[in-house]
Amino acid sequence: MPATLEVVCTADDCELDMFELHYTYDMPEEVGVTDFQCPYCNGTECLSEVEL
C-alpha cells in the first residue's frame, strides 16, 4: 500500500483544517511535509505532519 501523509495547516488566517497526500509507489522516501505548501493559503512554514 502506498504511503499516506496527513498534514495540518497551523496558520491563524487559513481556513483549511487538514488534508491528506496519497503517494504513488514512485515517491522518494525522503519526501516529507516540508516539500509541500498549503493548497489554501500557499504557506509552507505553517504545515505540520499529523502523527497518529
LINSUL-V972542 format. One record per pair of residues at least 6 apart in sequence whose C-alpha atoms are under 8 Angstrom apart, sorted by the first residue. I is the first residue (numbers start at 1). J is the second residue. D is the distance in Angstrom with one decimal. If there is no record, write none. Layout:
# LINSUL-V972542
[[I | J | D] [I | J | D]]
This chain:
# LINSUL-V972542
[[2 | 22 | 7.1] [2 | 23 | 5.8] [2 | 24 | 5.7] [2 | 25 | 5.6] [3 | 22 | 6.4] [3 | 23 | 5.5] [3 | 24 | 7.5] [3 | 25 | 7.8] [4 | 20 | 6.8] [4 | 21 | 5.6] [4 | 22 | 4.7] [4 | 23 | 6.1] [5 | 20 | 5.7] [5 | 21 | 5.0] [5 | 22 | 6.6] [5 | 23 | 7.9] [5 | 33 | 7.8] [5 | 49 | 7.1] [5 | 50 | 7.8] [6 | 18 | 7.2] [6 | 19 | 6.0] [6 | 20 | 4.4] [6 | 21 | 6.3] [6 | 49 | 5.9] [6 | 50 | 5.3] [7 | 18 | 5.6] [7 | 19 | 5.4] [7 | 20 | 6.0] [7 | 21 | 7.8] [7 | 33 | 7.2] [7 | 47 | 6.5] [7 | 48 | 5.6] [7 | 49 | 4.6] [7 | 50 | 5.5] [8 | 16 | 7.9] [8 | 17 | 5.9] [8 | 18 | 4.4] [8 | 19 | 6.5] [8 | 47 | 5.7] [8 | 48 | 5.4] [8 | 49 | 6.4] [8 | 50 | 6.5] [9 | 16 | 6.5] [9 | 17 | 6.1] [9 | 18 | 6.4] [9 | 38 | 6.7] [9 | 46 | 5.5] [9 | 47 | 4.7] [9 | 48 | 6.5] [10 | 46 | 5.1] [10 | 47 | 6.3] [10 | 48 | 7.3] [11 | 43 | 7.8] [11 | 46 | 5.4] [14 | 40 | 7.0] [14 | 41 | 5.9] [15 | 40 | 7.4] [16 | 40 | 6.3] [33 | 47 | 6.8] [33 | 48 | 6.7] [33 | 49 | 6.2] [34 | 44 | 6.9] [34 | 45 | 7.7] [34 | 47 | 7.5] [36 | 44 | 6.6] [37 | 43 | 5.4] [37 | 44 | 4.6] [37 | 47 | 7.3] [38 | 44 | 6.4] [38 | 47 | 7.0]]
